[in-house]
Each structure stands twice: as C-alpha cells, then as structure tokens.
Amino acid sequence: MTNISIDKDIRLSKTHFKDIEELKLELILVQEESFELSAAQAKMLREREREADNATDKGLAWDRSRITRKNA
C-alpha cells in the first residue's frame, strides 16, 4: 500500500478506491467541481445560447431544464 499526500485541501468523496482508474475518475470529478468560466468564456456561451434560442433552422431541440448554472 502507498500513502499519497497532497498539500492542497481537496475533498474526496471517499478514501478507498478499488483501482487507479477509480481514483483518476474521482480526481477528475474534483477538478470539475472547482471549474469556473472566465468572463470571456461566459460571454461566448451566453452568445451561443442566444443564437440557439433565436435559431430558425430545423435541428435538434435542446432542453433548458437540464442545464444548470452556478454563476450566471
């Protein structure tokens, strides 16, 4: 068994993993939770959202109820 120390305060959902792949997935999820958009990225996404709202071309509809925002 190997002990690993990380100086940064990271909150993992569990402390026992069956293999390295499961640990990798957990670390990816931790990174995703702390993800934030820059002002430029948020502006670009709002513009694309506006385009999608105003689109007249036939295509797949998108379900707004499945979209959640932390910092809009």
Kinemage of the C-alpha trace (Angstrom):
@kinemage 1
@onewidth
@group {chain A} dominant
@subgroup {mainchain}
@vectorlist {calphas} color= white
{ca met a 1} P 0.000 0.000 0.000
{ca thr a 2} L 1.183 3.501 -0.845
{ca asn a 3} L 0.275 6.673 1.022
{ca ile a 4} L -0.104 9.834 -1.005
{ca ser a 5} L -0.086 13.343 0.469
{ca ile a 6} L -1.478 16.423 -1.234
{ca asp a 7} L -0.792 19.831 0.280
{ca lys a 8} L -3.874 21.472 -1.201
{ca asp a 9} L -7.158 20.918 0.666
{ca ile a 10} L -9.039 18.538 -1.640
{ca arg a 11} L -12.288 16.899 -0.569
{ca leu a 12} L -12.606 13.402 -1.999
{ca ser a 13} L -15.955 11.618 -1.714
{ca lys a 14} L -14.212 8.508 -0.399
{ca thr a 15} L -10.808 7.287 0.764
{ca his a 16} L -10.725 3.740 -0.622
{ca phe a 17} L -10.523 3.020 -4.367
{ca lys a 18} L -10.567 -0.390 -5.999
{ca asp a 19} L -8.005 0.613 -8.638
{ca ile a 20} L -6.106 3.552 -10.100
{ca glu a 21} L -8.820 4.174 -12.705
{ca glu a 22} L -11.392 4.775 -9.984
{ca leu a 23} L -9.004 7.219 -8.291
{ca lys a 24} L -8.433 9.030 -11.616
{ca leu a 25} L -12.172 9.437 -12.096
{ca glu a 26} L -12.541 10.839 -8.587
{ca leu a 27} L -9.747 13.362 -9.212
{ca ile a 28} L -11.370 14.432 -12.485
{ca leu a 29} L -14.654 14.998 -10.652
{ca val a 30} L -12.876 17.090 -8.013
{ca gln a 31} L -11.384 19.247 -10.778
{ca glu a 32} L -14.789 19.639 -12.442
{ca glu a 33} L -16.402 20.877 -9.216
{ca ser a 34} L -13.893 23.713 -8.904
{ca phe a 35} L -14.154 24.674 -12.580
{ca glu a 36} L -15.062 28.302 -13.308
{ca leu a 37} L -15.502 30.129 -16.592
{ca ser a 38} L -13.648 33.301 -17.364
{ca ala a 39} L -15.713 36.391 -18.202
{ca ala a 40} L -14.867 35.934 -21.907
{ca gln a 41} L -15.941 32.276 -21.876
{ca ala a 42} L -19.206 33.100 -20.087
{ca lys a 43} L -19.923 35.854 -22.637
{ca met a 44} L -19.283 33.472 -25.540
{ca leu a 45} L -21.621 30.845 -24.045
{ca arg a 46} L -24.358 33.440 -23.499
{ca glu a 47} L -23.997 34.498 -27.151
{ca arg a 48} L -24.277 30.881 -28.314
{ca glu a 49} L -27.293 30.383 -26.053
{ca arg a 50} L -28.943 33.455 -27.621
{ca glu a 51} L -28.184 32.092 -31.110
{ca ala a 52} L -29.752 28.748 -30.186
{ca asp a 53} L -32.825 30.488 -28.776
{ca asn a 54} L -33.298 32.503 -31.971
{ca ala a 55} L -32.387 29.755 -34.462
{ca thr a 56} L -34.936 29.126 -37.192
{ca asp a 57} L -33.158 26.203 -38.852
{ca lys a 58} L -34.594 22.761 -38.217
{ca gly a 59} L -32.473 20.688 -35.931
{ca leu a 60} L -32.436 19.025 -32.565
{ca ala a 61} L -34.212 20.932 -29.813
{ca trp a 62} L -32.363 21.456 -26.593
{ca asp a 63} L -33.923 21.016 -23.206
{ca arg a 64} L -33.209 24.045 -20.990
{ca ser a 65} L -34.483 22.239 -17.898
{ca arg a 66} L -31.376 20.032 -17.945
{ca ile a 67} L -28.992 22.989 -17.919
{ca thr a 68} L -27.898 24.294 -14.543
{ca arg a 69} L -25.698 27.265 -13.824
{ca lys a 70} L -23.657 28.056 -10.771
{ca asn a 71} L -22.525 31.573 -11.699
{ca ala a 72} L -24.555 33.114 -14.489
